[in-house]
């Protein structure tokens, strides 16, 4: 780690095919938007020699955030892989977006990584969403470390931020969240702020000076050692308390000086086991500098403390028909099991799939089996196909560096997998296997769209299918009731990116229209109607008369048709025709144009003509009878009601419940969910929660989550129903 002797830089940072899983490290960067993750990735790449001193790759682009949309929006919107080499190790660094709308990209990064680096800004602190991700990582035992950035900010205080991190991330054991280094400050500037110019290692008791643009090690002065004594003792005690050597604490408390090598080894084991979480500091390199502050220490932590791909358990694998299959963890010679963690479209080379190999070895021009199961609710139908992959490569900015293979534990980009989608499993053609898909957040913000022109209409279907294939956090809905095309997204920024990708990648211009919910109609009381369809002028005549009675039924009953005709007033062959006409009119609606439900229609009487009566005539008469019955009755407009569950911090429970009440919601219960959170359950009209995904995030400062499920349709308040009827009458 950073407290080891002088670090040895990698071979120009160029990513090559890994030779053994033990030489690979897969780490994902986590943090809120603006915390400095992308800047940190570029600083690590610079230190490893993968980019030039201007922080650019050879083609002039950056190693991350190279997408055109990211340039325009000035933020990360997708997962990106930056592989670098350091000291004989290949480090796959996964940079994730920090904005909540792109949490699906974060989930993919967590799935592909073996450890997480939490990036915290010294000027902004720890937000609620970052705490939630930390808890998710803790639940699965993922090793973690913390990097404090933006130390150059005027009010930045490393000690205070370390305490904040211990409170936020060390709820169970604050002594498991401790710094490995303390910052060294230079001379104060005109504003009185003293910049951080180096670090002092608490274990090694060495100074690491970055003021020249490169890391230089030296011995501390006698006046500096007392300043770190308290922090050093606490760090040693924290490491020893997590040591697998139970005698170490007794020896330490007995006054024995524990040697540096033993402490580092125990530290590395504790980090790899996910029981100790070191805090480090980092800053980008100044103009012309070769190394950014703390980047060498970070690279040493990643290579020395984070686990190899051999250490986590093997993923759960089944055959495509669901039979369990045992595989050895990360065996390059085992059966091929790889997963598509991201899918992107390149205008020049087509679809590119970012793949994490969990078992076996992936090679260019290999024929693989592609299995995709379990995402049918997102518009991804189950599929099992064979495909021949193209070249394997390692991404670096806009470049793709060719790889000869990708062994278990490594990642690679695969070209020409035209059928593979994000979340799919790649396996051997003659031994098809399937990994259980990772948990994806539900997209709960509807975006109703239609093609801008006829030319766009022809391309819309293909563009949307490609969009959801790339991003399973989007859901495509063709609503049969409202006849709208609805793209369900995670938030406004997510929706904006979807529209931009449709336009720029697939050449499809769309218009956003108001989203409609599926309303229904029903009778409030019993009513009767008479349908008379008689035409005798010119040609073949039409004759059909029927009398019906309509009465409401309990919710969920649908439409019930009852025949009570006696004496053959309506010939038996025409009774199904009356029912067909009634049901056709019910589907069209009787008041505001919404489907009629939950009624019993009873055919009581009618008349027929021996020559002029027909199937078509009685269908028309049945529809007329239903319309007449509706004209003399009170018709309820029914709206869908959703069961909403909101998981929110206790501090925001009152505000959430008040907001739900303002949406005509009924709170049906609350229960403690642990971790200072409460689960609020309510029933809310769907028309009132169209933008709840956005509003709840604002209300809870991004710390709350909710789910929704259709419950039933129920009568809408009269004043709201009247407005909708007026709108229906005014519409063309």
C-alpha positions in Angstrom: 0.0 0.0 0.0 1.0 3.6 0.1 2.9 3.0 3.3 5.1 0.4 1.5 8.5 1.4 0.2 8.8 3.4 -3.0 6.1 2.4 -5.5 7.0 1.0 -8.9 5.0 2.5 -11.7 3.5 0.3 -14.4 4.5 -0.2 -18.0 3.2 3.0 -19.6 -0.3 2.3 -18.4 -1.3 0.4 -21.6 -3.9 -2.2 -20.9 -3.1 -5.6 -22.2 -4.6 -9.1 -21.8 -4.2 -10.3 -18.2 -2.2 -13.5 -17.8 -3.7 -14.6 -14.5 -6.7 -13.5 -12.4 -4.4 -12.7 -9.5 -2.9 -9.9 -11.5 -6.3 -8.2 -12.1 -8.1 -5.7 -9.9 -11.6 -4.5 -10.6 -12.6 -1.4 -8.8 -15.7 0.9 -9.2 -15.7 4.6 -8.2 -18.8 5.7 -6.3 -19.8 9.2 -5.3 -22.3 12.0 -5.8 -22.2 14.2 -8.9 -19.4 16.7 -8.7 -17.3 14.7 -6.1 -14.4 14.4 -8.6 -14.6 10.8 -9.7 -13.8 11.4 -13.4 -11.0 13.8 -12.5 -9.6 11.1 -10.1 -9.7 8.5 -12.9 -7.7 10.7 -15.1 -5.2 11.5 -12.3 -4.7 7.7 -11.7 -4.2 7.2 -15.5 -1.7 10.0 -15.6 0.3 8.6 -12.7 0.3 5.1 -14.3 1.6 6.6 -17.5 -1.5 5.9 -19.5 -2.0 9.5 -20.5 0.2 12.5 -21.3 0.8 15.4 -19.0 -2.2 17.3 -20.2 -4.3 14.4 -19.0 -5.3 13.2 -22.5 -4.9 10.0 -24.4 -3.0 9.8 -27.6 -6.0 10.8 -29.8 -6.5 14.0 -27.8 -9.6 12.8 -25.9 -10.0 12.2 -22.2 -10.0 8.7 -20.7 -13.5 9.1 -19.4 -16.6 11.2 -20.2 -15.8 11.0 -23.9 -19.4 10.7 -25.0 -20.8 13.7 -26.9 -23.8 13.9 -24.6 -21.4 14.0 -21.6 -19.5 16.9 -23.1 -22.7 18.8 -23.7 -24.2 18.1 -20.3 -20.9 18.5 -18.4 -21.4 15.4 -16.3 -21.1 11.6 -16.5 -24.2 9.8 -17.8 -22.8 6.3 -18.4 -20.5 3.7 -17.0 -17.0 3.9 -18.5 -14.0 1.5 -18.1 -10.5 2.8 -17.9 -7.9 0.0 -17.7 -4.4 0.9 -16.5 -1.4 -1.1 -15.5 0.6 -0.5 -12.3 3.4 -2.6 -10.9 2.6 -5.6 -13.0 -1.1 -5.4 -12.2 -4.0 -4.7 -14.5 -6.5 -2.3 -12.9 -9.9 -2.1 -14.4 -11.2 1.3 -13.1 -15.0 1.7 -13.6 -16.1 5.3 -13.5 -19.9 5.7 -12.7 -22.2 8.7 -12.9 -23.0 10.3 -9.6 -26.4 11.7 -10.6 -29.3 9.7 -9.2 -31.0 9.3 -12.6 -28.2 7.1 -13.8 -28.1 4.7 -10.9 -28.6 1.8 -13.3 -25.0 2.5 -14.6 -23.8 2.5 -11.0 -25.5 -0.9 -10.4 -23.8 -2.3 -13.5 -20.4 -1.0 -12.2 -21.0 -2.6 -8.8 -21.9 -5.9 -10.5 -18.7 -5.9 -12.5 -16.3 -4.8 -9.7 -14.8 -6.6 -6.8 -14.2 -3.5 -4.6 -15.5 0.1 -4.4 -13.7 3.4 -4.0 -16.1 6.0 -2.4 -15.1 9.5 -3.6 -16.1 12.2 -1.1 -15.7 15.9 -1.7 -14.2 17.8 1.2 -16.3 20.8 0.3 -19.6 19.0 -0.1 -19.5 16.1 2.4 -21.5 12.8 2.2 -24.9 12.9 0.7 -27.8 10.5 1.5 -27.6 8.6 -1.7 -23.9 7.8 -1.2 -24.8 6.5 2.3 -27.4 4.2 0.8 -24.9 2.8 -1.7 -22.4 2.2 1.1 -25.1 0.2 2.9 -25.8 -1.9 -0.2 -22.1 -2.7 -0.5 -22.0 -3.6 3.2 -24.9 -6.0 2.8 -22.9 -8.0 0.3 -19.6 -7.6 2.0 -17.9 -5.7 -0.8 -14.5 -4.2 0.2 -14.5 -0.4 0.3 -12.1 2.5 0.8 -12.8 6.3 0.9 -11.0 9.0 -1.0 -11.4 12.6 0.0 -11.1 15.1 -2.9 -11.2 18.9 -3.3 -8.8 19.5 -0.6 -7.8 22.7 -2.4 -11.2 24.2 -1.5 -11.0 27.2 0.8 -12.9 25.6 3.7 -11.6 22.0 3.2 -10.7 20.3 6.4 -9.4 16.7 6.1 -9.7 15.9 9.8 -13.3 17.1 9.9 -14.2 15.3 6.8 -12.6 12.1 8.1 -14.8 12.4 11.2 -17.8 12.9 8.9 -17.0 9.8 7.0 -16.6 7.8 10.2 -20.1 8.9 11.3 -21.6 8.2 7.9 -19.9 4.9 7.0 -18.8 3.5 10.4 -22.1 3.4 12.3 -21.3 -0.2 13.5 -17.6 0.5 14.2 -16.2 4.0 13.8 -12.7 2.7 14.4 -13.0 0.7 11.1 -13.0 4.0 9.2 -9.6 5.7 9.7 -7.1 7.6 7.6 -3.8 6.0 6.4 -2.2 9.4 5.8 -2.5 13.0 7.1 -2.1 15.9 4.7 1.0 18.2 4.7 0.3 21.8 4.1 2.5 24.3 2.3 2.9 28.0 3.0 -0.5 30.0 3.2 -1.4 32.0 0.2 -2.8 35.5 0.0 -6.2 34.3 1.1 -4.7 32.6 4.1 -5.4 29.1 2.8 -2.5 26.7 3.1 -2.5 24.2 0.1 -1.9 20.5 0.6 1.5 19.7 -0.8 2.1 16.1 0.4 1.1 13.3 2.8 2.6 11.8 5.9 2.2 8.0 6.3 0.8 7.1 9.7 2.3 3.5 9.6 5.6 4.2 7.8 6.1 7.6 9.4 7.5 8.8 6.0 6.8 12.1 4.2 5.6 12.0 0.6 6.1 15.4 -1.0 4.2 16.1 -4.3 5.0 19.8 -4.5 7.4 19.2 -7.4 4.9 17.3 -9.5 6.3 13.9 -8.6 6.2 11.9 -5.4 9.4 12.3 -3.3 9.9 10.4 -0.1 11.8 11.8 2.9 12.1 11.4 6.7 9.9 13.6 8.9 11.4 16.2 11.2 11.4 15.6 15.0 8.7 18.3 15.3 6.4 16.4 12.9 6.2 13.0 14.5 4.4 14.1 17.7 1.6 15.6 15.4 0.7 12.1 14.1 1.2 10.1 17.2 -2.4 10.0 18.3 -3.8 9.3 14.8 -1.1 6.6 14.3 -1.9 4.8 17.6 -5.6 4.8 16.8 -4.9 3.4 13.3 -2.7 0.6 14.7 -5.3 -0.3 17.2 -8.0 -0.3 14.5 -5.9 -2.6 12.3 -5.0 -5.0 15.1 -8.6 -5.3 16.3 -9.4 -6.7 12.8 -6.3 -8.9 12.7 -6.8 -12.7 12.3 -3.9 -13.0 14.8 -5.6 -13.0 18.1 -2.4 -12.6 20.0 -1.5 -9.3 18.3 -3.6 -7.1 20.4 -2.2 -8.6 23.7 1.3 -8.1 22.4 0.6 -4.5 21.4 -1.1 -3.6 24.7 1.8 -5.3 26.5 4.1 -2.7 24.9 5.6 -4.7 22.1 6.4 -2.7 18.9 4.6 -4.3 16.1 6.7 -4.3 13.0 5.7 -2.3 9.9 5.5 -5.4 7.6 3.1 -7.2 9.9 0.8 -4.1 10.2 0.7 -3.7 6.4 -0.2 -7.3 5.8 -2.9 -7.2 8.4 -4.2 -4.0 7.0 -4.4 -5.5 3.5 -6.2 -8.6 4.7 -8.7 -6.4 6.7 -9.4 -4.3 3.6 -9.8 -7.3 1.3 -12.2 -8.9 3.8 -14.4 -5.8 3.9 -14.0 -5.1 7.6 -11.6 -2.1 7.5 -12.2 1.0 5.4 -9.1 3.2 5.0 -9.5 6.9 4.3 -7.1 8.5 1.8 -6.7 11.9 0.1 -6.2 12.7 -3.6 -5.9 15.7 -5.9 -5.3 16.0 -9.6 -1.8 16.8 -10.9 -1.0 20.4 -11.5 -0.2 21.6 -15.1 2.9 19.9 -16.3 3.1 17.5 -13.3 3.4 13.8 -13.7 1.7 12.6 -10.5 -1.4 13.9 -8.7 -1.3 14.0 -4.9 -2.2 10.7 -3.3 -2.5 8.8 -6.6 0.5 6.5 -5.9 -0.9 5.7 -2.5 -4.3 4.9 -4.1 -2.8 2.6 -6.7 -0.9 0.8 -4.0 -4.1 0.4 -2.0 -5.9 -1.0 -5.0 -3.2 -3.5 -5.9 -2.2 -4.4 -2.4 -5.5 -4.2 -0.4 -8.3 -4.8 -2.7 -9.2 -8.5 -3.5 -8.3 -10.3 -6.6 -11.1 -11.8 -8.7 -10.2 -15.2 -7.2 -11.5 -14.2 -3.7 -15.2 -13.5 -4.2 -17.6 -16.4 -4.4 -18.5 -17.7 -7.8 -21.8 -16.2 -9.1 -25.0 -18.3 -9.1 -25.3 -20.0 -12.4 -28.0 -22.2 -14.0 -28.8 -23.8 -17.3 -31.2 -21.8 -19.4 -34.1 -24.0 -18.2 -33.3 -23.2 -14.6 -31.2 -26.2 -13.3 -28.5 -25.1 -10.9 -24.9 -25.5 -12.0 -21.8 -25.3 -9.8 -18.7 -23.6 -11.2 -15.3 -22.9 -9.7 -14.7 -19.3 -8.8 -12.7 -17.4 -11.5 -11.2 -20.4 -13.3 -9.7 -19.4 -16.7 -9.9 -23.1 -17.7 -13.5 -23.5 -16.5 -16.7 -23.3 -18.5 -17.2 -19.9 -20.1 -19.5 -17.6 -18.1 -19.4 -13.9 -18.9 -21.9 -11.1 -18.5 -22.7 -8.0 -20.6 -22.6 -5.2 -18.1 -23.0 -2.4 -20.6 -24.1 -2.1 -24.2 -23.3 0.9 -26.4 -23.7 1.8 -30.1 -20.8 3.2 -32.0 -21.6 5.0 -35.3 -18.6 3.4 -37.0 -18.2 -0.1 -35.6 -21.8 -0.8 -34.5 -22.8 -2.3 -31.1 -20.1 -2.7 -28.5 -20.6 -4.8 -25.4 -18.6 -4.3 -22.2 -18.2 -7.8 -20.7 -17.0 -9.1 -17.3 -15.7 -12.7 -17.6 -16.4 -14.7 -14.4 -15.2 -18.1 -15.6 -13.4 -19.5 -18.6 -11.6 -17.5 -21.3 -13.2 -15.4 -24.0 -11.4 -15.2 -27.4 -11.9 -13.3 -30.6 -14.0 -14.8 -33.4 -15.4 -17.3 -30.9 -19.1 -18.5 -31.3 -20.9 -18.0 -27.9 -24.3 -18.7 -26.6 -26.2 -15.5 -25.6 -28.9 -16.0 -22.9 -31.1 -13.2 -21.7 -33.8 -14.1 -19.1 -35.7 -12.3 -16.4 -36.1 -8.8 -17.9 -39.3 -9.2 -19.8 -41.0 -6.5 -17.7 -38.5 -4.0 -19.1 -39.2 -4.8 -22.7 -36.4 -7.4 -23.0 -38.0 -10.7 -24.1 -36.2 -13.9 -23.0 -33.9 -15.1 -25.7 -31.3 -17.8 -26.4 -29.2 -17.4 -29.5 -25.7 -18.3 -30.8 -23.5 -15.4 -32.0 -20.0 -15.1 -33.3 -18.2 -12.3 -31.5 -15.8 -10.0 -33.3 -12.6 -8.5 -31.9 -11.8 -8.1 -28.2 -10.5 -4.8 -27.1 -9.7 -2.6 -24.1 -11.4 0.8 -24.2 -9.3 4.0 -23.6 -11.3 7.1 -24.4 -12.4 6.8 -27.9 -9.7 4.3 -28.7 -10.1 0.5 -28.7 -6.9 -1.4 -28.0 -7.0 -4.9 -29.4 -6.8 -7.8 -26.9 -5.8 -11.4 -27.7 -8.1 -12.8 -25.0 -10.0 -12.0 -21.8 -9.5 -14.5 -19.0 -11.7 -15.1 -15.9 -11.6 -12.0 -13.7 -10.9 -9.6 -16.6 -13.1 -7.2 -18.6 -13.1 -6.5 -22.3 -15.2 -4.8 -25.0 -16.7 -7.2 -27.5 -17.7 -6.1 -31.0 -20.5 -7.3 -33.2 -22.7 -9.0 -30.6 -25.8 -7.8 -32.4 -28.4 -9.7 -30.3 -26.7 -9.4 -26.8 -28.3 -6.8 -24.4 -27.2 -5.4 -21.1 -27.6 -8.1 -18.5 -27.2 -11.1 -20.9 -24.9 -14.1 -20.2 -22.3 -15.3 -22.6 -21.4 -19.0 -22.4 -20.0 -21.8 -24.6 -22.2 -22.8 -27.6 -22.2 -26.4 -26.5 -22.6 -25.6 -22.7 -25.2 -22.8 -22.4 -25.4 -21.2 -19.0 -27.3 -18.3 -17.4 -26.4 -15.8 -14.6 -29.1 -14.4 -12.5 -29.6 -10.7 -13.6 -28.7 -8.0 -11.1 -31.3 -5.9 -9.4 -32.3 -2.9 -11.4 -34.2 0.2 -10.1 -37.7 0.5 -11.4 -38.2 3.4 -13.9 -41.1 5.3 -12.5 -41.2 8.5 -14.5 -43.3 8.2 -17.7 -42.3 10.0 -20.9 -45.0 9.8 -23.6 -43.7 10.4 -27.1 -44.7 10.2 -30.7 -42.8 10.6 -33.9 -42.2 14.1 -35.2 -42.8 13.2 -38.8 -43.6 10.2 -41.0 -39.9 9.7 -41.7 -39.3 9.6 -37.9 -42.2 7.2 -37.4 -40.5 4.6 -39.7 -37.4 4.7 -37.6 -38.9 5.1 -34.1 -39.5 1.4 -33.3 -36.0 0.4 -34.1 -34.5 3.4 -32.3 -36.5 2.6 -29.1 -35.7 -1.1 -29.2 -31.9 -0.2 -29.4 -32.3 2.3 -26.6 -33.9 -0.2 -24.1 -31.4 -2.9 -25.2 -28.6 -0.6 -24.1 -30.2 0.5 -20.8 -32.4 -2.0 -18.9 -33.4 0.7 -16.5 -35.7 2.1 -19.2 -39.0 0.3 -19.9 -40.9 0.7 -23.2 -44.6 0.5 -23.0 -47.1 0.4 -25.9 -50.3 1.4 -23.9 -53.3 -0.3 -25.5 -55.8 1.8 -23.6 -54.3 5.3 -24.2 -52.6 4.4 -27.5 -49.5 6.1 -26.4 -45.8 5.1 -26.7 -44.4 5.5 -23.2 -40.7 5.4 -22.2 -40.4 4.9 -18.5 -37.3 6.6 -17.1 -35.6 7.1 -13.7 -35.8 10.9 -13.8 -35.8 14.0 -15.9 -32.1 13.9 -16.7 -32.5 10.2 -17.7 -35.3 11.2 -20.0 -33.3 14.0 -21.5 -30.4 11.7 -22.4 -32.9 9.2 -23.9 -34.3 11.9 -26.2 -30.8 13.1 -27.1 -29.7 9.6 -28.0 -32.7 9.0 -30.1 -31.9 12.1 -32.0 -28.1 12.0 -32.3 -27.5 8.2 -32.5 -30.5 6.9 -34.3 -31.7 10.0 -36.2 -35.2 10.0 -34.7 -36.9 13.2 -33.8 -39.8 12.8 -31.3 -42.3 15.1 -29.6 -43.1 14.8 -25.9 -46.8 14.8 -25.2 -48.8 14.7 -21.9 -48.9 11.3 -20.4 -52.4 9.8 -20.0 -53.5 7.3 -17.4 -56.0 4.5 -18.2 -59.4 5.9 -17.1 -62.6 3.8 -17.0 -66.3 4.4 -16.8 -69.1 2.6 -15.0 -72.8 3.1 -14.1 -73.5 4.6 -10.7 -77.0 3.1 -10.5 -79.4 0.9 -12.4 -80.6 2.2 -15.8 -82.5 1.0 -18.8 -82.2 1.6 -22.5 -83.9 0.8 -25.8 -81.9 0.4 -29.0 -83.9 0.8 -32.2 -82.2 0.3 -35.6 -84.8 0.4 -38.4 -84.1 1.4 -41.9 -86.5 0.6 -44.7 -85.6 3.0 -47.5 -83.7 1.8 -50.6 -82.1 -1.7 -50.9 -82.1 -4.3 -48.3 -83.8 -3.1 -45.1 -82.4 -3.3 -41.5 -84.5 -4.1 -38.5 -83.5 -4.7 -34.9 -84.9 -3.5 -31.6 -83.7 -4.5 -28.2 -84.3 -3.5 -24.6 -81.7 -3.8 -22.0 -81.2 -3.1 -18.3 -77.7 -2.0 -16.9 -76.7 -2.3 -13.3 -73.4 -1.7 -11.6 -71.2 -4.5 -10.2 -68.4 -4.7 -7.7 -64.9 -3.6 -8.9 -63.1 -6.1 -10.9 -66.2 -7.8 -12.3 -65.7 -6.6 -15.9 -68.8 -6.8 -18.1 -71.4 -9.4 -17.6 -74.1 -10.1 -20.2 -77.3 -11.9 -19.3 -80.1 -13.1 -21.6 -83.6 -12.9 -20.2 -85.5 -12.8 -23.4 -88.7 -14.9 -23.4 -91.0 -15.9 -26.2 -88.4 -15.6 -28.9 -88.8 -11.8 -29.1 -85.2 -11.7 -30.2 -84.3 -14.8 -32.2 -81.6 -17.0 -30.6 -79.2 -16.5 -33.4 -79.2 -12.7 -32.8 -78.6 -12.7 -29.0 -74.8 -13.0 -29.4 -75.0 -10.1 -31.9 -76.6 -7.9 -29.2 -73.9 -8.9 -26.8 -71.2 -8.2 -29.4 -72.7 -4.7 -30.0 -72.9 -4.0 -26.3 -69.3 -5.0 -25.7 -68.0 -3.0 -28.7 -69.8 0.1 -27.4 -68.5 -0.5 -23.9 -64.9 -0.6 -25.2 -65.5 2.8 -26.8 -67.1 4.3 -23.7 -70.4 5.9 -23.1 -69.6 9.3 -21.5 -66.0 10.5 -22.0 -64.6 7.9 -24.4 -63.1 5.6 -21.8 -63.9 1.8 -21.6 -66.9 0.8 -19.6 -66.4 -1.8 -16.9 -68.0 -3.5 -13.9 -71.6 -3.6 -15.1 -74.2 -6.3 -15.8 -76.2 -5.8 -19.0 -79.4 -7.8 -19.2 -81.3 -8.3 -22.5 -85.0 -8.2 -21.6 -86.9 -7.9 -24.8 -86.7 -6.9 -28.4 -88.2 -7.3 -31.9 -87.1 -8.8 -35.1 -88.1 -8.9 -38.8 -88.2 -12.1 -40.7 -86.4 -10.6 -43.7 -84.6 -7.4 -42.6 -83.1 -8.5 -39.3 -79.4 -9.4 -39.4 -76.3 -9.8 -37.3 -75.1 -6.3 -38.1 -78.5 -4.7 -37.3 -78.7 -6.3 -33.8 -75.1 -5.3 -33.1 -76.0 -1.7 -33.9 -79.2 -2.0 -31.8 -77.2 -3.3 -28.8 -74.8 -0.4 -29.0 -77.6 2.1 -29.3 -79.4 0.6 -26.3 -76.3 0.9 -24.1 -75.8 4.6 -25.2 -79.4 5.4 -24.3 -79.1 3.7 -20.9 -76.0 5.9 -20.2 -77.8 9.1 -21.3 -80.4 8.6 -18.6 -77.9 7.5 -15.9 -75.2 8.9 -13.7 -71.8 7.7 -15.0 -68.8 7.5 -12.7 -65.4 8.2 -14.2 -63.0 5.7 -12.7 -59.3 6.4 -12.2 -56.5 3.9 -11.4 -55.3 3.8 -7.9 -51.8 2.6 -7.0 -50.4 1.1 -3.9 -47.3 3.2 -3.1 -44.6 2.2 -0.7 -42.1 4.9 0.2 -38.8 4.0 2.1 -37.7 7.3 3.6 -35.5 8.6 6.4 -37.2 9.3 9.7 -36.5 13.0 9.3 -38.6 13.2 6.2 -41.6 11.0 7.2 -43.9 13.9 8.1 -43.1 15.7 4.9 -43.7 12.6 2.8 -47.0 11.8 4.5 -48.2 15.4 4.1 -47.3 15.4 0.4 -49.1 12.1 -0.2 -52.2 13.5 1.4 -52.0 16.5 -0.9 -52.1 14.1 -3.8 -55.4 12.7 -2.6 -53.6 9.8 -1.1 -54.6 7.7 1.8 -51.8 6.5 4.1 -52.7 3.0 5.1 -49.7 2.2 7.4 -46.1 2.9 8.5 -43.5 0.6 9.8 -39.9 0.9 11.0 -37.5 -0.4 8.4 -34.2 -0.1 10.4 -31.3 2.1 9.8 -33.3 5.2 10.7 -35.8 4.7 7.9 -39.6 4.2 7.8 -41.7 2.5 5.2 -44.8 4.5 4.4 -47.6 2.7 2.6 -50.4 4.6 0.9 -53.0 4.4 -1.9 -52.7 7.2 -4.3 -54.5 8.0 -7.6 -52.1 7.4 -10.5 -52.9 10.7 -12.1 -51.4 12.4 -9.0 -48.0 10.6 -9.1 -47.0 11.0 -12.7 -43.9 13.1 -11.6 -43.5 11.6 -8.1 -40.1 10.2 -9.0 -38.9 13.8 -9.4 -40.9 15.3 -6.6 -39.9 12.7 -4.0 -36.2 13.1 -4.8 -36.5 16.8 -4.1 -38.6 16.4 -1.0 -36.2 13.9 0.6 -32.9 15.3 -0.8 -32.4 12.1 -2.8 -32.6 9.7 0.1 -36.0 8.2 -0.4 -37.2 5.4 -2.7 -40.6 4.3 -3.7 -42.4 1.6 -5.6 -45.9 1.5 -7.0 -48.3 -1.3 -8.0 -51.7 -1.0 -9.6 -54.4 -1.7 -7.0 -57.8 -1.0 -8.6 -60.0 1.6 -10.4 -62.3 3.7 -8.2 -64.6 6.7 -8.8 -62.9 10.0 -9.4 -64.0 13.2 -7.5 -66.9 14.9 -9.4 -65.1 18.2 -10.0 -62.0 16.5 -11.5 -64.2 14.1 -13.5 -66.1 17.1 -14.9 -62.9 18.7 -16.1 -61.8 15.6 -17.9 -65.2 15.2 -19.6 -65.0 18.8 -20.8 -61.5 18.1 -22.2 -62.8 15.0 -23.9 -65.6 17.0 -25.5 -63.2 19.8 -26.6 -60.7 17.4 -28.2 -61.0 16.8 -31.9 
